[in-house]
């Protein structure tokens, strides 16, 4: 199961830097996670200062 970035994202980029496979990129409104590339490791969620990243359902 991949992770998702919610509306609390302020586009700081911390999650993109933490992703070991580069699955996170800047989207139109905030950063987005490519679910097909996501390893479900949680590195992004651990580094998000706003808690905007959670497991996708």
GIBELVEN-V336043 format. One record per backbone hydrogen bond with DSSP energy under -1.0 kcal/mol. CO is the residue of the C=O (numbers start at 0). NH is the residue of the N-H. E is the energy in kcal/mol with one decimal. If there is no record, write none. Layout:
CO,NH,E + CO,NH,E
This chain:
1,55,-3.2 + 3,53,-2.2 + 5,8,-1.6 + 12,16,-1.9 + 13,17,-1.3 + 14,18,-1.3 + 22,33,-3.0 + 24,31,-3.0 + 29,26,-1.4 + 31,24,-2.3 + 33,36,-1.3 + 33,37,-1.7 + 41,45,-2.1 + 42,46,-1.2 + 43,47,-1.2 + 51,5,-3.7 + 53,3,-3.0
